[in-house]
Amino acid sequence: MDLRKLKTLIDLVSESNISELEITEAEGKVRIVKADPHGSVAAHAAAAHAAAAHAPMMMMAPAAAPAPVAEAAPAPMAAVVDTGHAIKSPMVGTFYRASNPGAKPMAEVGQQVKEGDPVCIIEAMKIMNEIEADKAGTITKVMAENGQAVEFGQPLFIIE
């Protein structure tokens, strides 16, 4: 993907009501996410099978833009994490509270869990990974929504 096309996509997202856009082409993948409602845009580009000529261009966009996104997300969570132990995501994927749609969640607020008890599932690359509590205690807060994409190290539950 050339630089002009990338700039056009960034402008399109910033001028529209779209909050996120992801495009995959033969030479790579581009993900553009609005950082705030005032229209600033952060572009994330990942070259999956990029040709050598395209690789330098693909690496320019993430170096300049993602800093506001990375700083904005953890700040609200930091205050909550201080009040208890956080069970964090060990991988990037999709968070599910139950093993099947419509099934009872594996962990609820107020529930006592022991170390090793399954608390959720994270789907990564079409594989369902059961996430276990790394500490015994009581679940005081669920930090992720069912079906939400989660990042590595993102708090999923707070235990006290």
N, C-alpha and C positions, 0 to 999 in steps of 0.2 A: 504494500500500500504506500503510495507516495505521500509526501508531506502536504501537498495541496489538498488531496482528498481527506487526510486526517484533519486539517484545519477546517475544511468545510463541515465535517461531521461534528467537530467541537462547536462551531458556530451554530449549527442546526440544533444541538442539544441545549445550548445556552439561551437560544431565542424561543424555545418551545416549552411546553408543560411537561416534557419528558424528564424524568429524574435520572434515568440510566439507559444506556444503549450499548449493546455488545454485538460486534460483527466479526464473523470468522470467514477468512478467505484462504486460498491455497497457501499464500506466503506468510500467514500469521493471523493473530487474533487481536482485536482492539476493544477495550471496554472503556466507556466514557461515563463518569458519574458526576452529577452536580454536587458540589461541596456544601452549598447553602442555598436557601430560597432566594437570595439576591442575585443569583445567576452566575456565580463563579463556577468554573468547571474544572474538574480534575480528570486527566486522561490516564488510563492504565493500558499499556500495550504489552502484549506478550507474544513473542515470536515463537510459535510452535514448531513450524518447519520453514523458517524464513531463509531465503537465499542470502548468501554472504553480502550481496550488494544492499539488501534491505535491512540487514541487522543493525548497522549504525543508526539509521533513521528510527527504527523501532525502539531503540534504547534511549533516545533523546526525550521522548514524551514523559516516561515515568520519572526520570531524574528531576524534572522541573516541577511537576504538578502535584504528586500525591502528598506532600508534606502537610497541607491544610487538612486533608481527610484523615491522615494518621493521627494528628494532634487533636482533632475535634472529637473522634469517637471515644478514646479511652478516658478523657477528662471526667465525664459524668459518672463513669463506672468506678473511678478511683475512690470516691467518697464512700460508696457502698461496700467495696471490697474490704475497706478498713474495719468494718463492723463484724466480720466473720471470715471464714475460710472459703475461698472460691474454688469450685471445681471448674477447671478450664478445659477448653476444647483442645485435644491433642492433634487436631488436623483441620484442614479446610474442608467444608462439606455442607450438607443440608441437615439441620437439627430437627429431630422428631422426638416428641415426648413419649410416644407409644410405639409398640412393635408393629401394629396394624392400624390403618385408618379406622376410627370409631372405637378402638380398644381403650381401656383404662390407661391413663398415663403411668409410666414406671415410677415416677417420683412426684409427689405433691407437696405444697407448702404445709409445714407442720409434721410431715412424716419423718420418723426416725429411720436413719440409714446406718448400716455398718460398712466398714471398709470392705470394698469388693462387691457391694450390692450394685446391680445395674440401675442407672438413673435415666438414661436416654439412649438414643441411637443417632449416629451421624453417618449419613450416606456420603460416600466419597467414591467416585469412579464406579458407580453402580454396585458398590459393596456396602452392606449394612454393617457398621461397626458399633458394637455395644460398648457404651462408656460406663465405667464403674466409678463409684465414690472412692476417692483416695483418702478419705478420713471419715470416722464415725461421727454422727451428730444429728441435728435436726435441720431439715431444709427450711430456710427462712425466706428465700426468694428464688424465683425462676427468672433468669436474666435473658433468655432467648424465647422467641415466639416459635410455635410449631410450624415447620416448613420454611423457616428462615435460614438464609445462608450464614454460616459462621466462619470465622477466621481462626487460624492457629493461635492459641493462647487467650482467646476471648472467654470471659467468664460465662458459664452456663447456669450455675446454681451457686447460692451462698449457703453455707452450713455453719451452724453455731453449736 
